[in-house]
Amino acid sequence: MEGVADMNSGAPGSREKDMGRRMSVSPGGAVAASMEADPLSAALSRIAHVVSETLELKEVFAQVAEAAANVLPFDAIGVSRLETPETMRLYAVAGDFVAEEPAPTVRLSDFSPALRPQITSSGLIADAVSHLDPAFPMDRRILERGVRSVLRADLFRGGVPSGTLWFTSAKPGVFTAEHEAAARPIADLVGLALEHERLWSLEGARRRRLDAIDSLLPTLAGSLDVRGIFNRVSEIVQQVLSHDRLVLTSLSEDRSEITVDAISGEPIPDFPNRMPVTDAQMRQAATEYVLIPDVDEASEMAANPRAKCRQLGMRSLLKIPLRIDGGVGWLLFMSGTPRQYSEEDVVVARRVADHVSLALSHQRLAEEERKAAEARERASHLEERVRALRVELETSQGYHRVIGESKVWKDVLNQAAKVAPTETTVLLTGESGTGKEVVARFIHKGSPRSGGPFVALNCAALPETLLESELFGHEKGAFTGATAARPGRIEQAAGGVLFLDEVGEMTPAVQAKLLRVLQEREYQRLGGTRPIKADVRVVAATNRDLEAALARGQFRDDLYYRLRVFEIRLPPLRERREDILPMAEAFLQEIGPVVGRPAAGISRDGHKALLAHSWPGNVRELRNALERATILCDGGLITVEHLPIGVGPKSGAAEPAAGDGAPAPASGFDLEAVERDLIVKALEDSQYNRSRAARLLRITRSQLYYRMQKHGLNPSPVQQRD
């Protein structure tokens, strides 16, 4: 390339002097003179333009080299990328350098320390002969190529080295500190382009894997017995997510046993198909997934299935919960290779689990309907239910929504929205059941850490020693049973938000350690001596009066003021009564699919009872009351009789005064007549479109047809519309 040749001509340093002369143009010069005065800016602009036109840097690397040659005197330029923390491969090269095809993977240990990517190191080698060590294979090859000067600018991703942009020359002492400074922004642009390419490649690979998983649908749809086709499911999944065993398990109705419903591959002699449930496994039931890179290294404190994995000859495990109406299950991907699975495999495994969940729901519905109707009616109902499950699957939110329009609740959300973009520690206070974790997740989603994990820990649920280990982690041998090191919740929340619920229940010893995390941003594992950086944002919550605890000496004042940088008080439900009915409607939408028989709505006396109750258990009590009522109403209207004792006028709560928006008492009315009137009104409002009427009543079309026949409602054919 001419640019490289020009940079290598003339005496060493002449280029730098010429750059200095060109940069001394007077401030009053023309635009062209200004461009001439800053060759680095021009080079950076050219490189930025070039890399923005492609997602593959290799295609335009020659143009990058040409632009860089205007500010750096090199013979050859190249980019090497880290493939693993221990290996590197040449990605692209230009100039006086002939690369092997394909480029081999090289161990970092084959380079001397001076050439390895590092966070902080000098990137300038004036004379390779005196600085490189031929005892290292790659140093020896570099010297054999006649390289005398080396300039290195390491590339980073998330503060961790990801590769190196390097420049070489056959002359000693070619590169200067000014060149080193100029190489840094060039490396930043190259690193950004590589990261864009990496993400694009990952997304493409992810999409291809997910598309391949969709080939499961015809297989699953063709059978009502997932266990009977489980080996075929395993064969399809094997193409995109390698495994030695695929295992389907479920939790018994009394939640005391885990049943092994299916295992891919050859039968396993003496392998139990039922196992008792441990406390650790029950805690895992609420997690999004469980990833154990190596069961032999995992902590015994977790639900580590070491014995069962050894019986199967497995070393790594990825466990995904199944979304099954009315039940709990898991799909386990197991491999005999340690560290077979990573976080990137979770989204693919989740898609597989979703398809299996859908098939299991289909299977369960078919078994129920087989007892109640003829084959044609059963098939029609199943088809409609499957479509509903697809929509539900696509719109699943994973956790409760933020519901409410009252002023006090809007004030809470406004405060949360203001503090979310910051790194400020937040303290959520209020009675139990007011939605503190919902607000904590709201803050996480609105923060710069939204891409990181949200890790929650209930400080009141664990004894002191276990809480300390759970929060800070422990080293191997830290206590009896600590057979392996285990990261704590702080490490698990790195880059994200750590939610500490019931923080007022911490013992003084744990309080002192948490204070250090907030003050120094570091901590030590239990039994450890090495300090670990704490890259977390803390959101704490309590239903206790911490100021009273301060006065009693039960809570440290320095920790209290560290946590209370930004306090948000969550109002009890009795202070936001206008949110009760909207919240009740939202809960009914969530509860209906779970119990299998959605309620048709809430009667006037039910509304009155909900508004009159004081709700000492707040939102949690409201949801539990509605879940019970939905089960009892058996698909009809929820009335005051379906609500738990203590809700409604019997609770002794004050009756709402006239004008408070509460409906008048409705005693002695006919529930059948109310249901008939509701159906008639829905048909009229929908202009006798029965699909729309069913949606207004929040029931299925088949349920609407049944109730119309029951009440003798037969609109004329002219009026009938679907």
C-alpha positions in Angstrom: 0.0 0.0 0.0 1.3 3.4 -0.9 0.3 4.9 2.5 2.5 2.4 4.3 5.4 2.8 1.9 5.2 6.6 2.3 5.3 6.3 6.1 8.4 4.1 5.9 10.4 6.4 3.6 12.8 9.0 4.9 14.6 9.3 8.2 12.8 8.0 11.3 10.9 10.8 13.0 10.5 12.9 9.8 6.8 12.0 9.6 6.3 13.2 13.2 8.0 16.5 12.5 5.9 17.0 9.4 2.8 16.2 11.5 3.9 18.8 14.0 4.4 21.4 11.3 1.0 20.7 9.8 -0.6 21.0 13.2 0.9 24.5 13.7 -1.5 26.1 11.2 -2.8 29.4 12.6 -6.3 29.3 14.1 -7.5 31.8 11.5 -6.8 29.6 8.5 -9.4 28.3 6.1 -11.4 25.1 6.6 -9.0 23.2 4.4 -6.1 24.4 6.5 -8.0 23.3 9.6 -8.4 19.8 8.2 -4.7 19.7 7.3 -3.8 20.8 10.8 -5.4 17.7 12.4 -4.4 14.6 10.4 -5.5 12.3 13.3 -9.0 13.7 13.3 -9.1 13.2 9.5 -7.9 9.6 9.9 -10.4 8.9 12.6 -13.2 10.4 10.5 -12.2 8.2 7.6 -12.0 5.1 9.7 -15.4 5.8 11.3 -17.0 6.3 7.9 -15.4 3.1 6.5 -16.4 0.8 9.4 -20.0 2.2 9.5 -20.6 0.9 6.0 -20.2 -2.8 6.8 -20.8 -5.3 9.6 -17.6 -7.2 8.7 -14.5 -5.2 9.5 -12.3 -7.6 7.6 -13.9 -6.5 4.3 -12.7 -2.9 4.8 -9.6 -3.4 6.9 -7.3 -2.4 4.0 -9.1 1.0 3.9 -8.7 1.3 7.7 -4.9 0.6 7.3 -4.7 3.2 4.6 -6.3 5.8 6.8 -4.1 4.9 9.8 -1.0 5.1 7.6 -1.5 8.9 7.5 -0.6 9.2 11.2 1.4 6.0 12.0 4.6 4.8 10.4 4.1 1.1 10.2 5.0 -1.7 7.8 2.2 -4.0 8.9 -1.1 -3.6 10.8 -3.3 -6.3 12.2 -6.1 -7.2 14.6 -5.9 -10.3 16.8 -9.1 -11.3 18.8 -9.3 -13.3 22.0 -11.3 -16.5 21.4 -11.1 -17.6 25.0 -9.3 -16.0 28.0 -6.3 -18.3 27.1 -6.3 -18.2 23.3 -6.1 -15.7 20.4 -6.5 -15.8 16.6 -5.4 -13.3 13.9 -8.5 -11.7 12.5 -7.3 -9.3 9.9 -4.0 -7.9 8.6 -2.7 -5.4 6.0 0.6 -4.2 4.8 3.9 -6.1 4.7 2.6 -9.3 6.3 1.6 -12.7 4.8 -0.9 -14.4 7.1 -1.5 -18.2 7.2 -4.9 -19.3 5.9 -6.8 -20.2 7.9 -5.3 -18.3 10.8 -4.3 -20.7 13.6 -5.5 -20.4 17.2 -2.5 -19.3 19.4 -2.2 -19.7 23.2 -1.4 -16.5 25.1 1.2 -18.4 26.9 3.2 -18.6 23.6 3.7 -14.8 23.8 5.9 -13.1 26.3 4.1 -10.9 28.9 5.0 -7.8 26.9 2.8 -8.9 24.0 -0.2 -10.2 25.8 -3.4 -8.1 26.0 -3.6 -6.4 29.4 -5.8 -3.8 31.1 -2.8 -1.6 32.0 0.5 -2.0 30.2 2.9 -0.1 27.9 2.0 -0.7 24.2 5.3 0.6 22.8 8.3 -1.6 22.1 11.2 0.5 20.7 13.5 -2.5 19.9 12.0 -6.0 19.7 15.4 -7.6 19.7 16.1 -6.3 23.3 12.5 -6.6 24.6 11.1 -9.8 23.1 12.1 -13.3 24.4 12.8 -15.9 21.7 12.1 -18.6 24.3 8.4 -17.9 23.6 7.3 -19.4 20.3 5.4 -16.3 19.1 8.2 -13.9 20.1 10.6 -16.0 18.1 8.4 -15.9 15.0 8.0 -12.1 15.3 11.8 -11.7 15.5 12.3 -14.1 12.6 10.0 -11.9 10.4 12.5 -9.0 11.0 10.2 -6.9 13.2 12.1 -4.3 15.2 9.4 -1.9 16.5 6.0 -2.8 17.9 3.1 -0.6 18.8 0.2 -2.3 20.5 -3.3 -0.9 21.5 -5.4 -3.4 23.3 -9.2 -3.8 22.6 -11.7 -4.0 25.4 -15.3 -5.2 25.9 -16.9 -4.3 29.2 -13.5 -3.4 30.7 -12.1 -6.8 29.9 -9.4 -7.3 27.1 -10.9 -8.7 23.9 -8.0 -8.4 21.5 -5.2 -6.3 20.2 -4.7 -3.8 17.4 -1.0 -3.9 16.5 1.5 -2.1 14.3 5.0 -3.3 13.4 8.0 -1.8 11.6 11.3 -3.3 10.4 13.1 -0.3 11.8 13.9 0.2 15.5 12.6 3.2 17.4 10.0 4.1 14.8 7.1 4.6 17.2 6.9 7.4 19.7 4.6 8.3 22.6 2.6 10.5 20.2 2.1 7.5 18.0 1.0 5.5 21.0 -1.6 8.2 21.9 -2.8 8.3 18.3 -3.3 4.5 18.2 -5.6 4.5 21.2 -8.7 6.2 19.5 -8.1 4.2 16.3 -8.2 1.0 18.5 -11.4 2.3 20.1 -13.1 2.6 16.7 -11.8 -0.8 15.6 -12.9 -2.4 18.9 -16.4 -0.8 18.5 -16.6 -2.2 14.9 -15.6 -5.7 16.1 -18.2 -5.6 18.9 -20.9 -4.6 16.4 -19.8 -7.5 14.2 -19.8 -9.9 17.2 -23.3 -8.9 18.3 -24.6 -9.1 14.8 -23.1 -12.6 14.5 -24.5 -13.7 17.8 -27.9 -12.4 16.9 -27.8 -14.2 13.5 -26.7 -17.4 15.2 -29.4 -17.0 17.8 -32.1 -16.4 15.2 -30.9 -19.5 13.2 -31.0 -21.6 16.3 -34.5 -20.4 17.3 -35.8 -20.9 13.8 -34.4 -24.5 13.9 -36.2 -25.1 17.2 -39.5 -24.1 15.6 -39.3 -27.4 13.6 -40.4 -29.0 16.9 -43.9 -27.7 16.4 -45.1 -30.3 13.7 -43.6 -33.1 15.8 -45.3 -32.0 19.0 -48.6 -31.1 17.3 -48.8 -34.6 15.8 -48.9 -36.3 19.3 -50.9 -35.9 22.5 -48.3 -37.8 24.4 -45.0 -35.9 24.8 -43.3 -38.8 26.5 -44.0 -41.0 23.5 -42.1 -38.7 21.2 -39.4 -37.5 23.6 -36.5 -39.1 21.8 -37.6 -37.4 18.6 -37.7 -34.1 20.4 -34.2 -34.7 21.7 -33.0 -35.5 18.1 -34.4 -32.2 16.8 -33.0 -30.1 19.7 -29.6 -31.8 19.5 -28.9 -30.0 16.2 -28.9 -26.6 18.0 -28.3 -27.4 21.7 -26.0 -30.3 22.3 -26.8 -32.6 25.1 -26.3 -36.2 26.2 -29.6 -36.5 28.1 -32.8 -34.5 27.9 -34.9 -34.9 31.0 -38.6 -33.9 31.6 -39.6 -33.6 35.3 -42.7 -32.3 37.1 -43.7 -31.5 40.7 -46.4 -33.7 42.3 -49.7 -32.0 43.2 -48.8 -32.1 46.9 -45.4 -30.6 46.1 -43.6 -33.4 48.0 -42.0 -35.3 45.1 -40.4 -34.6 41.7 -41.4 -37.1 39.0 -39.1 -38.0 36.1 -41.6 -38.1 33.3 -39.2 -38.8 30.4 -35.5 -39.3 29.7 -34.0 -39.3 26.2 -31.7 -42.1 25.1 -31.4 -45.7 26.3 -33.2 -46.8 29.5 -31.2 -46.4 32.7 -31.3 -49.4 35.0 -32.3 -48.6 38.6 -32.7 -44.9 38.0 -35.6 -43.6 40.3 -38.6 -42.0 38.6 -39.6 -40.3 41.9 -37.5 -38.2 44.2 -38.3 -36.3 47.4 -38.2 -32.5 47.0 -35.6 -30.6 49.0 -35.9 -27.0 50.3 -33.2 -25.8 47.8 -35.2 -27.3 44.9 -38.3 -25.5 46.1 -36.4 -22.2 46.1 -35.2 -23.0 42.6 -38.8 -23.5 41.4 -39.3 -19.7 41.3 -36.1 -19.0 39.3 -36.0 -18.3 35.6 -33.3 -21.0 35.1 -30.5 -22.9 36.8 -27.1 -23.2 35.1 -24.5 -25.5 36.7 -21.3 -25.5 34.6 -19.8 -28.4 36.5 -21.8 -30.3 39.1 -18.5 -31.5 40.7 -17.6 -27.9 41.5 -21.0 -26.6 42.4 -21.8 -25.9 46.1 -23.7 -28.4 48.1 -25.7 -25.4 49.5 -27.5 -25.2 46.2 -29.9 -27.7 44.8 -27.0 -29.6 43.3 -28.1 -32.9 41.8 -24.6 -34.3 42.0 -25.5 -37.9 42.9 -28.1 -38.2 40.1 -25.8 -36.6 37.6 -23.0 -39.0 38.4 -25.4 -41.9 38.1 -26.1 -40.6 34.6 -22.5 -39.8 33.9 -23.3 -36.1 33.5 -21.1 -33.1 34.4 -23.0 -29.9 33.3 -26.6 -29.0 33.6 -29.1 -26.4 32.3 -32.5 -26.5 33.9 -35.5 -24.5 32.5 -38.9 -24.2 34.2 -41.9 -25.1 32.1 -44.9 -22.7 31.9 -47.7 -25.1 32.6 -51.1 -24.0 33.7 -51.9 -25.5 37.1 -48.6 -27.3 37.5 -44.8 -27.0 37.9 -42.3 -28.8 35.7 -38.7 -28.5 34.4 -36.8 -29.4 31.2 -33.2 -30.4 31.9 -30.4 -30.4 29.4 -27.5 -32.5 30.6 -24.0 -33.1 29.2 -21.1 -35.3 30.2 -18.8 -32.4 29.2 -18.0 -29.8 31.9 -19.0 -26.3 31.0 -21.0 -27.3 28.0 -23.6 -24.6 28.6 -23.4 -20.8 28.9 -25.8 -17.9 29.3 -26.1 -17.7 25.5 -27.8 -21.1 25.5 -30.5 -20.0 27.9 -32.7 -18.3 25.3 -32.6 -21.3 23.0 -33.4 -23.7 25.9 -36.3 -21.4 26.9 -37.7 -21.6 23.3 -37.5 -25.4 23.5 -39.2 -25.4 27.0 -41.9 -23.1 25.7 -42.8 -25.5 22.9 -42.8 -28.4 25.3 -44.9 -26.4 27.7 -47.4 -25.8 25.0 -47.5 -29.4 24.0 -47.9 -30.5 27.7 -50.8 -28.0 28.1 -52.3 -29.4 24.9 -51.9 -32.9 26.3 -53.5 -32.1 29.6 -56.4 -30.3 28.0 -57.0 -33.3 25.7 -57.1 -35.7 28.6 -59.7 -33.5 30.4 -61.9 -33.0 27.4 -61.8 -36.7 26.4 -64.0 -37.4 29.5 -66.6 -34.6 28.8 -67.4 -34.4 25.0 -67.4 -36.2 21.7 -64.3 -36.3 19.5 -65.3 -33.4 17.2 -66.2 -31.0 20.0 -63.0 -32.0 21.9 -60.8 -31.3 18.9 -62.4 -27.9 18.3 -61.9 -26.9 21.9 -58.3 -28.0 22.0 -57.5 -26.0 18.8 -59.0 -22.9 20.4 -57.2 -23.4 23.7 -53.9 -23.9 21.9 -54.3 -20.7 20.1 -55.1 -18.9 23.4 -52.0 -20.4 24.9 -49.9 -19.2 22.0 -51.1 -15.6 22.6 -50.5 -16.0 26.3 -47.0 -17.3 25.7 -46.2 -14.3 23.5 -47.5 -11.7 25.9 -46.2 -13.2 29.2 -44.5 -10.6 31.3 -42.7 -12.7 33.8 -43.8 -10.7 36.9 -46.7 -8.5 38.1 -47.5 -5.3 36.2 -47.4 -1.9 37.8 -51.1 -1.1 38.2 -52.8 2.0 39.7 -53.9 5.5 38.8 -54.3 7.0 42.3 -52.3 10.1 43.1 -50.3 8.5 45.9 -49.4 5.6 43.7 -48.4 7.9 40.8 -46.2 9.8 43.3 -44.4 6.6 44.1 -43.8 5.8 40.4 -42.7 9.4 39.7 -40.1 9.1 42.5 -39.0 5.7 41.2 -38.7 7.1 37.7 -36.6 10.0 38.8 -34.1 7.9 40.8 -34.0 5.0 38.3 -31.4 6.5 35.9 -29.0 7.2 38.8 -26.7 4.9 40.8 -28.3 6.1 44.1 -29.2 3.5 46.8 -32.9 3.4 47.3 -34.8 2.4 50.5 -38.5 1.2 50.0 -40.6 1.4 53.1 -44.2 0.5 53.8 -46.3 -2.3 55.1 -45.9 -5.9 54.0 -47.6 -6.7 50.7 -47.6 -3.1 49.2 -45.6 -4.0 46.1 -42.0 -3.2 47.1 -40.5 -5.8 44.8 -42.7 -4.5 41.9 -41.3 -1.0 42.4 -37.7 -2.4 42.8 -38.1 -4.1 39.4 -39.6 -0.9 38.0 -36.4 0.9 39.1 -34.2 -1.8 37.6 -36.0 -1.6 34.2 -35.6 2.2 34.1 -31.9 2.2 35.0 -28.7 1.9 33.0 -28.3 -1.5 34.6 -31.5 -2.8 33.0 -29.5 -5.2 30.8 -27.9 -6.7 33.9 -29.5 -9.1 36.4 -32.1 -8.4 39.0 -31.2 -10.5 42.0 -33.5 -10.6 45.1 -32.8 -11.8 48.6 -35.2 -11.9 51.5 -33.1 -11.2 54.5 -35.7 -12.5 56.9 -35.9 -15.9 55.3 -32.5 -17.1 56.3 -30.6 -17.5 59.6 -27.5 -15.3 60.2 -24.8 -17.8 59.0 -26.8 -18.8 55.9 -27.7 -15.2 55.1 -24.0 -14.2 55.3 -23.0 -17.0 53.0 -25.9 -16.4 50.6 -25.2 -12.7 50.4 -21.4 -12.6 50.2 -20.6 -16.2 49.0 -18.1 -18.5 50.6 -14.8 -20.2 49.8 -14.2 -23.9 49.9 -13.8 -25.1 53.5 -15.3 -21.9 55.0 -17.5 -24.0 57.1 -18.7 -27.6 57.5 -20.3 -28.6 54.2 -18.6 -25.9 52.1 -17.0 -28.4 49.7 -16.6 -25.8 47.0 -16.4 -22.1 46.6 -19.7 -20.4 45.8 -20.5 -16.9 44.6 -23.0 -14.9 46.7 -25.9 -12.8 45.6 -23.7 -9.7 45.3 -21.5 -11.5 42.7 -24.6 -12.9 40.9 -26.0 -9.3 40.6 -22.8 -7.9 39.1 -23.7 -5.3 36.5 -27.3 -5.2 37.8 -29.5 -4.5 40.8 -29.4 -6.3 44.2 -32.8 -6.2 45.9 -32.6 -6.8 49.7 -36.0 -7.4 51.1 -36.7 -7.2 54.8 -33.3 -5.5 55.3 -34.3 -4.6 58.9 -34.0 -8.2 59.9 -30.2 -8.3 59.4 -28.0 -9.1 62.3 -25.3 -6.6 63.4 -22.5 -8.7 61.9 -24.2 -8.9 58.5 -25.0 -5.2 58.7 -21.4 -4.3 59.2 -20.4 -6.2 56.1 -23.1 -4.7 54.0 -22.0 -1.2 55.1 -18.5 -2.0 53.7 -20.1 -2.9 50.4 -21.9 0.4 50.2 -18.9 2.5 51.4 -16.0 0.8 49.8 -17.7 -1.0 47.0 -15.9 -4.2 47.9 -16.3 -7.3 50.2 -14.9 -10.7 50.9 -16.4 -14.1 50.6 -17.0 -16.0 53.8 -13.7 -17.7 54.6 -11.9 -15.6 52.0 -9.0 -13.1 52.1 -9.2 -11.6 48.7 -11.3 -8.4 48.3 -13.9 -8.5 45.5 -15.3 -5.5 43.8 -19.0 -5.0 44.2 -20.5 -3.8 40.9 -24.1 -3.6 42.1 -26.8 -1.1 42.8 -28.6 -1.8 46.0 -32.3 -1.3 46.4 -33.4 -2.2 50.0 -36.9 -2.7 51.4 -38.4 -3.1 54.9 -41.8 -3.1 56.6 -40.1 -2.2 60.0 -39.7 1.1 61.6 -36.0 1.5 61.2 -35.8 4.7 63.3 -37.3 2.8 66.2 -34.8 0.0 65.6 -32.0 2.6 65.7 -33.3 3.8 69.1 -33.2 0.3 70.4 -29.7 -0.3 69.1 -30.9 -3.1 66.7 -29.9 -1.3 63.5 -26.7 0.6 62.7 -27.2 4.3 62.2 -24.4 4.5 59.6 -25.9 1.7 57.5 -29.4 3.3 57.9 -28.2 6.6 56.5 -26.3 4.8 53.7 -29.5 3.0 52.7 -31.8 5.9 53.1 -30.2 8.1 50.5 -33.4 8.1 48.6 -36.4 6.7 50.5 -39.7 5.9 48.8 -42.7 5.1 51.1 -45.3 2.8 49.5 -48.8 3.5 50.7 -51.0 0.7 52.0 -54.0 -0.3 49.9 -56.5 1.4 52.2 -54.9 4.8 51.2 -55.4 4.1 47.4 -58.9 2.7 47.3 -59.5 4.0 43.8 -56.9 1.4 42.6 -58.6 -1.5 44.2 -61.1 -2.3 41.4 -58.7 -1.8 38.5 -56.2 -4.0 40.3 -58.9 -6.6 41.0 -59.8 -6.7 37.3 -56.1 -7.1 36.3 -55.6 -9.9 38.9 -58.6 -11.7 37.5 -57.0 -11.7 34.1 -53.9 -13.3 35.5 -55.7 -15.7 37.8 -58.2 -17.0 35.3 -55.9 -19.0 33.0 -54.1 -20.4 36.1 -57.2 -21.9 37.8 -58.7 -22.9 34.4 -62.1 -21.4 35.0 -62.0 -17.6 34.6 -64.6 -15.6 36.6 -67.2 -13.7 34.6 -66.6 -10.6 36.6 -67.3 -9.2 40.1 -70.9 -8.4 41.2 -72.0 -5.0 42.6 -72.0 -6.4 46.2 -68.5 -7.8 45.5 -67.2 -4.4 44.4 -68.7 -2.9 47.5 -67.1 -5.5 49.8 -63.7 -5.0 48.1 -63.9 -1.2 48.6 -65.1 -1.5 52.2 -62.4 -3.8 53.4 -59.3 -2.3 55.2 -56.9 -4.8 53.5 -54.3 -5.2 56.3 -52.4 -7.6 54.0 -52.5 -5.0 51.2 -52.1 -6.0 47.5 -51.0 -9.6 48.4 -54.1 -10.1 50.4 -56.3 -8.7 47.6 -54.8 -11.1 45.1 -55.1 -14.1 47.4 -58.7 -13.2 48.1 -59.5 -13.0 44.4 -57.8 -16.3 43.6 -59.9 -18.1 46.2 -63.0 -16.4 44.9 -62.3 -17.3 41.3 -62.0 -21.0 42.3 -65.3 -20.8 44.3 -67.4 -18.9 41.7 -66.8 -21.7 39.1 -66.8 -19.4 36.1 -69.7 -17.2 37.3 -69.7 -13.8 38.9 -67.7 -13.3 42.1 -70.1 -12.2 44.9 -69.5 -11.3 48.5 -70.2 -14.9 49.5 -67.1 -16.1 47.5 -64.8 -13.6 49.2 -62.9 -14.8 52.4 -64.4 -14.2 55.8 -63.3 -10.8 56.9 -63.8 -9.1 53.5 -67.0 -7.1 53.1 -69.6 -5.8 55.6 -69.0 -8.8 58.0 -65.5 -7.6 58.7 -66.8 -4.7 60.7 -65.1 -2.2 58.3 -66.9 1.1 57.9 -69.4 1.3 55.1 -68.4 3.8 52.4 -70.3 7.0 52.7 -72.7 8.2 50.0 -70.9 9.9 47.2 -67.7 7.8 47.7 -68.5 5.9 44.5 -69.6 2.7 46.3 -72.6 1.1 44.7 -75.8 0.8 46.7 -76.4 -2.5 48.7 -77.8 -5.3 46.5 -79.5 -7.9 48.7 -81.7 -10.7 47.7 -81.1 -10.4 43.9 -81.2 -13.4 41.6 -77.7 -14.3 40.4 -79.1 -16.1 37.3 -81.0 -12.9 36.3 -77.8 -10.9 36.8 -75.9 -13.2 34.5 -78.6 -13.1 31.9 -78.7 -9.3 32.0 -74.9 -9.2 31.6 -75.0 -11.4 28.6 -77.8 -9.4 27.0 -75.9 -6.1 27.6 -72.7 -7.6 26.1 -74.5 -8.7 23.0 -76.2 -5.3 22.6 -72.9 -3.5 23.1 -71.1 -5.7 20.5 -74.0 -5.4 18.0 -74.6 -9.2 18.5 -71.0 -10.0 17.5 -70.6 -13.1 19.7 -66.8 -13.1 19.5 -66.7 -9.5 20.8 -69.4 -10.2 23.4 -67.3 -13.1 24.7 -64.3 -10.8 25.0 -66.3 -8.2 26.9 -67.4 -10.9 29.4 -63.9 -12.3 29.5 -65.1 -15.8 28.7 -64.6 -18.1 25.7 -67.0 -18.3 22.8 -68.0 -21.8 23.7 -68.8 -20.7 27.3 -70.9 -17.8 25.9 -72.8 -20.3 23.6 -73.5 -22.5 26.6 -74.8 -19.6 28.7 -77.0 -18.2 25.9 -78.6 -21.6 25.5 -79.1 -21.9 29.3 -80.9 -18.6 29.4 -82.8 -19.1 26.2 -81.0 -16.3 24.4 -81.3 -17.0 20.6 -80.8 -13.8 18.5 -82.3 -13.9 15.0 -80.0 -15.1 12.2 -79.9 -11.6 10.8 -78.4 -10.4 14.1 -76.0 -13.2 14.6 -72.3 -12.4 13.8 -69.0 -14.0 14.8 
